[in-house]
Structure formats: C-alpha cells, structure tokens
Amino acid sequence: MEATIHRLRSGTRRTLRAFVPPGLVRPRRPSSLERAVPALALASLLLLAVAAGCGNAGDEDPSEAPNPLLRPGQFTETGPSRFSVRFETTAGDFVVEVHREWAPVGADRFYNLVKAGYYDDTRVHRVVPGFMAQFGIHGDPYVNYVWRSALLRDDPVVESNRRGRIAFAKAGPHTRSTEVFISTEDNAFLDEDGFAPFGEVVEGMEVVGAFHSGYGDGPPRGDGPYGAMALARGNEYLDEEFPELTIVVRATLVEP
C-alpha cells in the first residue's frame, strides 16, 4: 500500500510511500490507492511466495544459527533519551542524532534496528532530488516478510520535517515499520500527515546529498526500483537491476 502524501513543486506531484500489507487502513486520498493497486497485488503474491519458502525448515542447515531479525517481537528495548548513529555508505559517512522526546516510539524502533544490524548492507533504494532519500528494505526477503506486520503506532509530530530530519515512511495511520527517509529539503507539508521526525543528520549532510539518484523515482512515477520487487527479492533484485544504488555498508551506535 502506498502512502498518500503528495507534493506539488514546479507542477510535479511527488509521493512518499512504504509498502505494507493490504487491507490495514484506507489512505486519506483514494486516487493514490487506485494507482497503487497493481503494486499491491504483486507485492502480496510475491510475499506469499516468500512465506511459503519460510516454511521449508527441512532445507535449512541445522548447524546454522537462525537470523535473530526473523523474530521482530524480541526487539522492544527502550532506547536512550539521546543517541547517535554513524552510517557508513559507499558515498561516505554521515551521523544521525536521535532525540527520543521527539518521537519515542519511532526512536525506540530505530535504536533496536540499528543495534540488531538491520540496516547493514541495505540499499538507498529511493532518492528524489529536492525531496528526500529513503532506505530500510532489507537485503533478505525473509526478513522483509516477517517485519511487514511489525507495525508501530504513530507518534505525535513534535518537530517539523526540515532538511536533514529523519522519520519513518508509512502508508497511513499506524503503519511504520523499518523504512526511513531523510528530508533533503524543508518538507513541512509532511507534518500534517503525521510523519514524526525522531532525529536529524548532524554530520555529513553533503553525503546524503550525494546518494545516487540517477534511476529516478519508482513506478508509476519513474523507472527506479519497484518497491514490491525489492521487498520480495531483496538485494538480489536491487543489485541486478540497479547496481549503482548507494549502499549502507554499516550502521552503528556511537559511544557517548
């Protein structure tokens, strides 16, 4: 399902979206939902195929430890009131400072994801110049499948979506999961739609501005990565079809 946040700049409509299971909520603007129906159908079918694969326990090597990211329910630790995260990417490094009082639910989820290594070896799969850069689809489709329903209730919007602020992408009320975006311009119009920033880039904003944007937005607005396929195939799809995407090599908590 696509979020239905729209923006008009120079006559061009832009949207901010995160794919979530169908049937959870009805976005505020049905016209966007209608455009998203083909993507929703494909995403549902592909994720069901992934789920079927998850059930083939007999194919697993019993000597291999299970990936802890396949159990979202265990990542519920309360984060510090303030903490920093260093992102190492193929475009350079940048640092995000998180303020839990801005959006405690989102800040705690982000803390747990970083601590668990969720963002390591992910791709910045959506970059819209003059708007934002988005990442948080895991490279392993099995991980994407289990996190698709680990949704968060919304935080009240305390701080505005100014340039450099980071918030979770969503597709309507209470649909935040793992995808985050960094505003590369002041996007105050997102405030009224409930996008609650939980932190901001304090070092390396020029790196964020250098993320590869040559593929454009995803369908139907452009020829960039297709969110449904990225969820279902992970890095295999992104690396095969969009090899120039910026890679988040590692995200680590910075010691105070």
Backbone bond lengths (Angstrom), bond angles and torsions (degrees), N, CA, C in turn:
res aa  C-N    CA-C-N  psi(-1)  N-CA   C-N-CA  omega(-1)  CA-C   N-CA-C  phi
1 M - - - 1.454 - - 1.514 109.19 -
2 E 1.305 116.76 139.83 1.451 120.32 -178.04 1.512 110.57 -97.64
3 A 1.314 115.02 139.51 1.447 117.81 170.60 1.515 108.47 -63.70
4 T 1.295 116.09 158.73 1.453 118.44 -173.82 1.506 110.60 -120.45
5 I 1.326 114.32 47.22 1.452 119.67 179.01 1.512 107.05 -97.86
6 H 1.296 116.85 123.01 1.451 121.10 -174.26 1.517 111.02 -117.75
7 R 1.311 113.14 154.26 1.453 119.02 178.21 1.512 109.52 -143.50
8 L 1.304 115.96 134.85 1.460 120.38 175.39 1.510 108.42 -109.39
9 R 1.320 116.03 116.98 1.459 121.28 174.79 1.509 106.74 -139.53
10 S 1.316 116.01 123.04 1.470 121.92 -177.72 1.522 110.89 53.76
11 G 1.339 115.45 36.10 1.465 119.37 176.17 1.502 114.04 78.38
12 T 1.330 120.20 7.72 1.458 122.53 -177.38 1.515 109.68 -110.13
13 R 1.321 117.43 127.48 1.458 121.62 177.60 1.521 109.50 -86.96
14 R 1.328 115.93 135.18 1.456 121.16 178.99 1.516 109.12 -129.20
15 T 1.306 116.46 148.17 1.456 119.95 179.55 1.501 109.86 -130.67
16 L 1.321 115.41 156.63 1.459 122.65 176.83 1.503 106.69 -119.58
17 R 1.327 118.05 122.01 1.439 119.40 -170.16 1.521 111.41 -136.60
18 A 1.302 115.10 158.28 1.457 122.87 168.81 1.513 106.34 -142.44
19 F 1.307 118.41 133.83 1.444 121.32 -178.40 1.522 109.87 -78.72
20 V 1.342 115.62 130.78 1.461 122.68 178.00 1.513 107.54 -137.11
21 P 1.332 118.51 167.25 1.461 119.88 -178.56 1.520 111.33 -61.58
22 P 1.339 117.55 143.46 1.453 119.94 178.65 1.515 111.66 -67.99
23 G 1.330 116.21 156.70 1.450 121.20 173.35 1.503 115.22 88.36
24 L 1.327 118.74 1.67 1.455 119.74 -177.40 1.521 111.90 -80.75
25 V 1.319 116.88 -49.92 1.459 120.98 -177.68 1.515 108.85 -144.84
26 R 1.317 116.62 163.32 1.461 121.21 172.39 1.515 108.02 -105.52
27 P 1.334 117.69 117.46 1.456 119.63 178.10 1.521 111.40 -58.07
28 R 1.319 114.56 163.57 1.456 119.56 -174.67 1.511 112.52 -71.01
29 R 1.333 118.91 -25.53 1.459 121.38 -176.21 1.526 109.86 -119.54
30 P 1.333 119.29 98.19 1.465 122.24 -174.38 1.509 114.15 -55.73
31 S 1.324 119.86 -29.05 1.460 120.20 -177.49 1.515 111.47 -58.92
32 S 1.327 117.67 -37.07 1.466 120.08 177.34 1.516 110.89 -68.41
33 L 1.330 116.55 -36.97 1.453 119.70 178.69 1.513 110.47 -62.91
34 E 1.312 116.61 -40.83 1.454 119.75 179.68 1.516 111.15 -61.52
35 R 1.332 116.45 -39.53 1.462 118.67 178.68 1.517 111.73 -69.18
36 A 1.326 117.54 -23.42 1.469 120.79 -175.24 1.517 112.79 -88.00
37 V 1.357 119.53 -7.87 1.462 121.35 -172.76 1.522 112.79 -55.42
38 P 1.345 121.01 -47.27 1.468 119.01 179.73 1.518 112.63 -59.40
39 A 1.325 117.61 -39.66 1.462 120.19 179.15 1.510 110.89 -66.08
40 L 1.332 116.37 -38.74 1.455 119.92 179.94 1.523 111.01 -63.70
41 A 1.313 116.41 -44.45 1.457 119.84 -179.26 1.510 111.15 -61.40
42 L 1.334 116.47 -45.71 1.454 120.05 179.93 1.522 111.05 -65.38
43 A 1.340 116.74 -43.39 1.460 119.49 -179.94 1.511 111.39 -60.04
44 S 1.333 116.71 -42.22 1.463 120.23 -179.28 1.517 111.23 -63.27
45 L 1.342 116.53 -45.17 1.462 119.86 -179.58 1.518 112.03 -64.30
46 L 1.319 115.93 -43.45 1.458 119.15 -178.13 1.515 111.69 -67.88
47 L 1.332 117.12 -39.81 1.463 119.36 179.74 1.518 111.41 -69.86
48 L 1.333 117.60 -32.18 1.459 119.64 173.88 1.522 110.86 -63.69
49 A 1.332 116.32 -37.24 1.466 119.61 177.07 1.521 110.64 -64.68
50 V 1.323 116.04 -40.46 1.465 119.71 176.82 1.508 110.25 -62.23
51 A 1.343 116.61 -42.63 1.458 120.60 -179.54 1.522 110.70 -60.46
52 A 1.327 116.56 -39.82 1.462 119.55 177.80 1.515 110.58 -61.56
53 G 1.339 115.96 -38.47 1.458 119.81 177.91 1.505 112.24 -65.22
54 C 1.355 116.67 -33.03 1.464 120.31 179.64 1.516 111.35 -63.28
55 G 1.340 115.86 -24.76 1.448 118.00 -176.68 1.509 113.96 -82.36
56 N 1.316 119.05 -6.03 1.461 121.59 -178.67 1.518 111.00 -83.91
57 A 1.317 115.92 64.26 1.457 120.35 -176.40 1.511 112.35 -63.09
58 G 1.358 116.57 -26.02 1.453 118.85 -177.72 1.510 113.15 -68.13
59 D 1.335 116.81 -17.47 1.457 120.27 -179.30 1.516 112.51 -84.61
60 E 1.344 118.22 -9.23 1.448 121.15 -175.49 1.522 111.18 -83.41
61 D 1.297 115.45 148.45 1.451 121.46 175.12 1.524 108.28 -79.15
62 P 1.341 118.85 114.37 1.461 120.33 -176.42 1.514 113.50 -61.42
63 S 1.344 117.45 -17.23 1.464 120.40 -179.90 1.523 111.86 -78.95
64 E 1.348 117.36 -14.63 1.451 121.00 -178.16 1.521 110.35 -86.74
65 A 1.335 116.32 131.05 1.451 120.70 177.51 1.520 109.14 -70.10
66 P 1.332 118.38 138.73 1.460 120.20 179.46 1.521 110.83 -65.68
67 N 1.308 115.92 147.09 1.450 121.11 178.56 1.527 108.62 -69.42
68 P 1.328 118.70 119.91 1.472 119.64 -178.81 1.516 113.10 -61.94
69 L 1.334 118.14 -23.09 1.456 120.29 179.60 1.524 112.38 -67.97
70 L 1.324 117.70 -11.18 1.454 121.10 176.90 1.520 112.17 -78.84
71 R 1.335 117.20 0.06 1.466 122.36 179.36 1.527 109.45 -125.65
72 P 1.315 118.34 76.88 1.459 121.08 -176.59 1.522 114.10 -57.65
73 G 1.312 116.75 -28.95 1.454 120.06 -175.93 1.508 115.27 -63.12
74 Q 1.329 117.25 -15.89 1.469 118.92 -178.61 1.527 112.41 -89.56
75 F 1.315 117.72 -3.92 1.465 120.93 -177.01 1.527 110.05 -102.29
76 T 1.325 114.89 75.28 1.470 120.73 -174.98 1.527 111.96 -128.36
77 E 1.308 117.44 20.20 1.462 120.28 -178.64 1.527 110.79 -68.08
78 T 1.330 115.54 141.64 1.460 120.45 174.85 1.517 109.17 -78.89
79 G 1.320 116.72 128.73 1.450 120.76 -178.06 1.514 112.93 -80.47
80 P 1.326 117.17 167.97 1.467 121.06 175.68 1.527 111.10 -64.90
81 S 1.316 116.07 162.32 1.463 119.99 179.22 1.526 111.48 -63.88
82 R 1.320 116.31 -29.41 1.458 121.15 175.70 1.529 108.07 -149.44
83 F 1.309 116.98 135.06 1.461 120.84 177.52 1.521 108.89 -153.82
84 S 1.332 115.68 162.05 1.467 121.60 -178.86 1.522 110.04 -122.02
85 V 1.316 114.92 149.48 1.463 122.35 179.92 1.518 108.29 -129.02
86 R 1.329 115.82 128.63 1.466 120.75 175.38 1.529 108.86 -98.39
87 F 1.323 114.98 125.59 1.456 121.65 175.77 1.522 108.80 -103.54
88 E 1.318 116.26 123.41 1.458 121.98 173.26 1.526 107.18 -100.43
89 T 1.321 116.39 120.65 1.458 120.31 -178.14 1.527 109.80 -128.95
90 T 1.312 115.34 169.52 1.458 119.85 177.74 1.529 111.90 -72.43
91 A 1.331 117.44 -7.17 1.463 120.98 174.66 1.522 111.76 -99.74
92 G 1.335 117.40 -5.39 1.457 122.21 -176.25 1.518 110.27 127.73
93 D 1.321 116.80 -175.55 1.465 122.29 -177.51 1.521 110.89 -104.82
94 F 1.327 115.24 149.15 1.459 120.66 170.84 1.525 108.62 -144.68
95 V 1.324 115.67 158.75 1.467 121.21 -175.99 1.524 109.23 -123.50
96 V 1.328 115.48 132.97 1.454 122.99 176.04 1.524 108.84 -108.89
97 E 1.313 117.02 130.77 1.467 122.09 173.37 1.526 107.82 -103.94
98 V 1.335 115.30 126.00 1.459 121.45 -176.92 1.520 109.75 -104.05
99 H 1.331 115.27 134.82 1.460 122.45 176.90 1.527 107.37 -115.15
100 R 1.310 116.65 107.22 1.458 119.70 -174.36 1.527 112.05 -61.94
101 E 1.341 117.87 -31.30 1.464 119.44 -177.82 1.530 111.89 -68.11
102 W 1.322 118.09 -18.93 1.461 120.42 177.90 1.528 111.13 -69.29
103 A 1.325 116.61 -41.72 1.470 121.88 -176.30 1.525 107.76 -161.62
104 P 1.335 117.79 82.70 1.472 120.68 -171.48 1.524 114.59 -61.24
105 V 1.311 118.24 -37.90 1.470 119.76 -179.06 1.528 109.99 -66.37
106 G 1.320 116.60 -47.10 1.453 120.26 178.43 1.512 112.76 -65.97
107 A 1.335 116.74 -40.17 1.467 120.36 179.95 1.524 110.82 -62.78
108 D 1.315 117.40 -40.87 1.467 120.30 179.27 1.526 111.25 -65.29
109 R 1.331 117.49 -42.14 1.466 120.00 177.84 1.528 110.59 -62.03
110 F 1.322 116.65 -45.36 1.457 120.77 179.78 1.522 110.57 -61.30
111 Y 1.322 117.36 -43.08 1.472 121.93 178.44 1.523 110.58 -58.06
112 N 1.312 116.97 -46.88 1.465 120.56 -178.72 1.518 112.08 -67.36
113 L 1.327 117.36 -38.97 1.461 119.71 179.11 1.526 111.32 -65.48
114 V 1.317 116.77 -44.33 1.467 119.89 178.94 1.525 110.26 -63.71
115 K 1.315 116.63 -47.11 1.466 120.97 -178.41 1.524 111.67 -60.14
116 A 1.327 116.50 -33.35 1.468 121.30 -179.42 1.523 112.89 -83.19
117 G 1.337 118.00 -7.13 1.458 120.46 -179.09 1.507 113.84 82.03
118 Y 1.323 117.60 19.29 1.457 120.30 -176.12 1.526 112.32 -59.28
119 Y 1.311 117.45 -41.66 1.471 120.44 -173.40 1.527 113.55 -82.90
120 D 1.318 117.87 -5.09 1.461 120.36 179.49 1.533 110.12 -65.10
121 D 1.328 116.47 134.44 1.462 123.66 177.73 1.533 112.00 60.47
122 T 1.341 116.19 36.20 1.456 119.67 172.09 1.528 109.01 -101.79
123 R 1.321 116.14 172.71 1.459 121.45 -176.90 1.531 110.18 -116.13
124 V 1.320 115.52 142.31 1.465 119.80 171.66 1.523 105.20 -79.32
125 H 1.322 115.77 90.79 1.460 120.92 -164.86 1.514 114.31 -85.22
126 R 1.324 116.68 -11.20 1.472 118.44 -177.75 1.524 109.53 -144.01
127 V 1.311 116.19 114.15 1.465 122.25 177.94 1.521 107.81 -128.99
128 V 1.321 116.05 117.98 1.460 121.72 177.59 1.524 106.87 -114.45
129 P 1.330 117.91 106.07 1.474 120.15 -178.27 1.523 111.97 -53.92
130 G 1.323 115.53 139.37 1.449 120.28 -179.25 1.509 113.76 75.68
131 F 1.334 116.93 11.70 1.466 120.24 -178.86 1.522 110.91 -138.44
132 M 1.346 117.33 -75.10 1.464 119.80 -175.32 1.523 111.17 -165.49
133 A 1.366 114.04 169.30 1.468 122.89 173.71 1.523 107.27 -127.28
134 Q 1.322 116.67 131.47 1.464 121.99 -171.22 1.528 111.12 -124.23
135 F 1.329 115.65 139.67 1.468 121.28 175.85 1.523 108.82 -152.24
136 G 1.335 116.26 170.58 1.453 119.98 178.48 1.514 114.68 128.64
137 I 1.349 117.74 4.80 1.465 120.47 169.22 1.518 106.92 -84.49
138 H 1.314 117.25 122.73 1.461 120.99 -175.12 1.519 111.25 -71.89
139 G 1.328 115.49 154.44 1.457 120.42 179.36 1.506 114.16 -71.66
140 D 1.331 117.35 -18.34 1.461 122.91 -178.20 1.525 108.50 -103.54
141 P 1.334 119.02 116.47 1.465 120.08 -177.85 1.522 113.81 -62.72
142 Y 1.335 118.20 -27.31 1.459 119.97 176.72 1.528 110.90 -64.00
143 V 1.324 115.86 -38.79 1.461 120.28 177.19 1.528 110.16 -66.11
144 N 1.321 116.65 -43.17 1.463 119.52 177.20 1.521 111.32 -58.12
145 Y 1.320 116.61 -39.44 1.460 120.52 -177.33 1.527 111.63 -62.96
146 V 1.324 117.66 -45.87 1.464 118.80 -175.63 1.528 112.48 -74.53
147 W 1.341 116.82 -28.56 1.462 119.04 -179.43 1.520 112.33 -83.02
148 R 1.324 119.04 -9.73 1.458 120.97 -175.80 1.518 111.56 -63.20
149 S 1.339 116.90 -25.29 1.462 120.14 -178.92 1.528 112.52 -108.06
150 A 1.337 117.37 4.43 1.476 120.66 177.82 1.528 108.39 -87.62
151 L 1.307 115.86 69.87 1.460 122.28 -170.78 1.527 111.34 -92.86
152 L 1.319 115.09 150.45 1.455 122.52 -177.93 1.523 111.15 -106.59
153 R 1.325 115.81 146.01 1.460 118.67 168.95 1.527 108.53 -70.77
154 D 1.290 116.67 153.27 1.458 121.13 -177.00 1.527 112.10 -72.19
155 D 1.322 115.01 145.80 1.458 121.88 167.49 1.525 108.63 -89.75
156 P 1.327 117.64 149.31 1.469 118.45 169.21 1.534 109.29 -63.51
157 V 1.312 116.33 148.46 1.459 120.56 178.38 1.529 108.55 -82.11
158 V 1.326 115.35 113.06 1.465 121.62 -178.71 1.520 110.59 -101.33
159 E 1.329 116.41 -40.42 1.460 122.10 -179.47 1.526 109.83 -115.01
160 S 1.311 116.02 151.30 1.459 120.97 -177.51 1.534 111.35 -80.37
161 N 1.323 115.18 156.52 1.471 122.42 177.89 1.522 110.22 -81.11
162 R 1.313 115.06 67.31 1.459 120.44 177.98 1.530 110.01 -81.35
163 R 1.305 115.85 168.48 1.463 121.47 177.69 1.531 109.99 -54.06
164 G 1.329 116.14 131.19 1.455 121.90 179.55 1.514 114.48 91.90
165 R 1.319 118.14 -11.08 1.467 120.55 179.61 1.527 109.72 -78.14
166 I 1.338 115.25 149.02 1.461 121.64 179.86 1.521 109.35 -119.24
167 A 1.314 116.57 137.35 1.465 123.02 -179.47 1.526 108.47 -147.32
168 F 1.325 115.90 165.94 1.458 120.34 175.99 1.520 110.44 -82.61
169 A 1.330 115.41 137.80 1.459 120.82 169.44 1.524 108.06 -72.03
170 K 1.316 116.47 154.90 1.461 120.14 178.47 1.515 109.82 -157.63
171 A 1.345 115.75 172.61 1.461 121.40 -175.96 1.517 111.01 -127.57
172 G 1.313 116.31 35.82 1.451 120.92 -176.60 1.511 109.43 129.95
173 P 1.317 118.72 -177.84 1.465 121.31 -178.33 1.527 112.52 -60.21
174 H 1.315 115.82 133.38 1.460 123.69 171.14 1.534 112.92 60.14
175 T 1.338 117.03 43.89 1.469 120.71 -179.71 1.522 112.74 -124.57
176 R 1.323 118.19 17.22 1.460 119.92 178.05 1.528 110.27 -70.15
177 S 1.326 116.61 144.67 1.465 119.78 179.46 1.527 111.33 -140.08
178 T 1.345 117.76 -81.93 1.466 120.76 -175.44 1.526 113.73 -131.53
179 E 1.319 117.86 -23.56 1.461 119.90 -175.79 1.526 110.87 -78.06
180 V 1.314 115.35 133.84 1.461 121.31 178.51 1.519 109.32 -125.26
181 F 1.321 115.75 161.05 1.459 119.81 176.07 1.520 109.40 -138.04
182 I 1.318 114.96 150.81 1.461 122.93 175.53 1.522 107.22 -111.99
183 S 1.314 116.55 123.94 1.465 120.21 177.77 1.523 109.25 -71.67
184 T 1.314 116.18 128.22 1.458 120.25 177.42 1.530 111.71 -99.77
185 E 1.335 116.20 -0.08 1.459 123.90 171.04 1.527 106.78 -142.28
186 D 1.312 117.38 169.82 1.454 120.06 173.61 1.527 108.64 -68.87
187 N 1.337 115.77 120.09 1.463 121.65 -176.81 1.528 110.56 -121.88
188 A 1.319 116.31 53.40 1.464 120.73 -176.92 1.525 112.43 -60.38
189 F 1.335 117.82 -23.67 1.458 120.06 179.19 1.524 112.27 -61.67
190 L 1.356 116.97 -20.76 1.463 120.06 178.71 1.528 112.49 -75.16
191 D 1.314 117.33 -18.30 1.465 120.73 -176.79 1.527 111.16 -59.69
192 E 1.324 116.26 -46.10 1.462 119.71 -175.47 1.519 112.34 -67.90
193 D 1.324 117.77 -17.09 1.460 121.21 178.43 1.529 112.48 -94.32
194 G 1.321 117.15 6.74 1.457 120.21 170.72 1.505 116.61 89.38
195 F 1.330 118.58 15.73 1.459 120.79 175.96 1.531 107.98 -82.42
196 A 1.320 116.42 109.25 1.459 121.73 -172.04 1.524 111.16 -101.78
197 P 1.332 118.52 106.32 1.466 119.81 175.86 1.525 110.83 -60.46
198 F 1.333 115.30 141.70 1.467 120.42 176.79 1.521 111.94 -118.08
199 G 1.327 116.95 -1.88 1.458 120.09 -179.73 1.504 110.46 -171.46
200 E 1.328 115.79 -175.04 1.455 120.81 -179.41 1.522 110.35 -152.67
201 V 1.314 115.20 153.60 1.459 121.18 176.14 1.527 107.91 -74.65
202 V 1.336 116.27 123.61 1.465 120.78 -179.38 1.518 111.79 -110.51
203 E 1.321 117.55 -13.94 1.460 122.59 174.22 1.522 108.58 -142.99
204 G 1.337 116.40 137.14 1.452 120.85 171.62 1.515 115.91 84.43
205 M 1.331 117.60 28.16 1.463 118.30 177.46 1.524 111.00 -61.86
206 E 1.330 116.58 -26.19 1.466 119.08 176.75 1.527 111.08 -66.75
207 V 1.331 116.69 -27.84 1.467 120.72 176.13 1.517 110.06 -67.98
208 V 1.337 116.41 -44.93 1.465 120.74 177.55 1.527 109.59 -57.92
209 G 1.319 116.21 -40.14 1.456 120.26 178.81 1.515 113.55 -67.80
210 A 1.337 116.94 -16.27 1.464 121.24 -179.31 1.532 112.81 -97.36
211 F 1.327 118.22 2.35 1.460 119.84 176.87 1.525 109.53 -56.70
212 H 1.324 116.01 143.20 1.472 119.91 -177.55 1.522 110.37 -63.18
213 S 1.328 115.52 125.75 1.466 120.58 -177.95 1.524 111.81 -124.10
214 G 1.311 116.80 10.48 1.466 120.27 -172.69 1.511 115.85 -68.04
215 Y 1.335 117.48 -19.47 1.462 118.91 -178.42 1.523 112.73 -82.66
216 G 1.310 117.45 -16.10 1.456 120.50 -179.49 1.515 112.21 78.93
217 D 1.327 115.04 -176.43 1.454 121.40 -179.93 1.524 110.19 -70.03
218 G 1.321 116.15 163.64 1.454 120.41 178.26 1.526 112.30 -79.12
219 P 1.337 116.91 169.64 1.459 120.73 178.43 1.533 111.09 -59.72
220 P 1.334 119.36 145.97 1.468 126.47 5.82 1.521 113.49 -92.39
221 R 1.318 117.83 5.30 1.464 120.31 -175.69 1.519 113.46 -86.96
222 G 1.329 117.29 -14.11 1.450 120.17 -178.70 1.511 111.13 -164.37
223 D 1.320 115.71 -169.87 1.465 121.44 -176.67 1.526 112.28 -107.48
224 G 1.321 117.39 17.51 1.459 121.12 179.31 1.515 112.19 -76.66
225 P 1.329 117.06 -171.52 1.465 121.57 -177.60 1.523 112.80 -54.81
226 Y 1.319 114.84 138.41 1.455 123.24 179.03 1.528 107.17 -89.60
227 G 1.339 116.30 116.39 1.457 120.33 -173.70 1.514 114.05 -55.34
228 A 1.334 117.66 -41.56 1.458 120.52 -178.55 1.530 111.47 -61.74
229 M 1.320 116.58 -41.77 1.454 120.04 179.44 1.528 111.20 -70.22
230 A 1.327 116.80 -36.55 1.461 119.66 178.63 1.525 110.82 -63.47
231 L 1.330 116.88 -40.10 1.460 120.31 177.32 1.522 111.51 -65.05
232 A 1.323 116.40 -40.78 1.459 120.67 -173.62 1.522 113.85 -81.28
233 R 1.333 117.72 -27.44 1.466 119.89 -176.45 1.519 113.41 -118.74
234 G 1.322 117.51 -10.92 1.451 120.76 176.46 1.515 113.57 64.87
235 N 1.317 114.74 -144.95 1.467 120.46 -176.53 1.520 113.11 -64.34
236 E 1.311 117.62 -25.19 1.465 119.52 178.81 1.526 110.17 -56.84
237 Y 1.317 115.72 -47.92 1.465 120.60 178.60 1.520 111.70 -67.52
238 L 1.328 117.05 -47.94 1.461 120.17 -175.50 1.523 111.49 -63.77
239 D 1.325 117.64 -41.71 1.463 120.33 -178.55 1.520 112.24 -72.64
240 E 1.313 116.06 -32.28 1.464 119.68 -179.09 1.520 111.69 -73.93
241 E 1.336 116.20 -42.70 1.460 120.73 -173.94 1.536 113.42 -95.53
242 F 1.335 117.54 -24.75 1.464 121.55 -174.69 1.537 110.04 -138.01
243 P 1.317 116.61 65.68 1.473 120.73 -171.03 1.523 114.95 -67.05
244 E 1.330 118.29 -15.38 1.462 120.30 -177.29 1.529 113.41 -90.85
245 L 1.316 118.55 0.38 1.460 120.30 179.80 1.527 110.87 -56.93
246 T 1.313 115.87 143.77 1.464 120.46 174.46 1.522 109.13 -67.05
247 I 1.328 115.72 137.54 1.472 121.91 -178.45 1.517 109.57 -105.63
248 V 1.327 115.78 132.05 1.461 120.73 167.60 1.527 106.12 -83.96
249 V 1.301 116.53 102.22 1.466 120.73 -176.61 1.520 110.55 -69.62
250 R 1.333 114.99 -43.89 1.463 118.75 -175.52 1.528 108.82 -159.77
251 A 1.333 115.97 144.01 1.470 121.88 171.78 1.522 107.39 -126.19
252 T 1.319 116.92 124.17 1.469 120.52 -175.63 1.527 110.47 -133.45
253 L 1.329 114.39 146.95 1.454 120.29 173.99 1.519 109.82 -70.54
254 V 1.306 116.22 135.62 1.469 121.57 -179.66 1.522 108.66 -90.94
255 E 1.317 115.31 127.23 1.462 119.17 179.23 1.519 110.03 -64.63
256 P 1.342 117.42 135.74 1.472 119.53 -179.28 1.520 111.85 -66.82
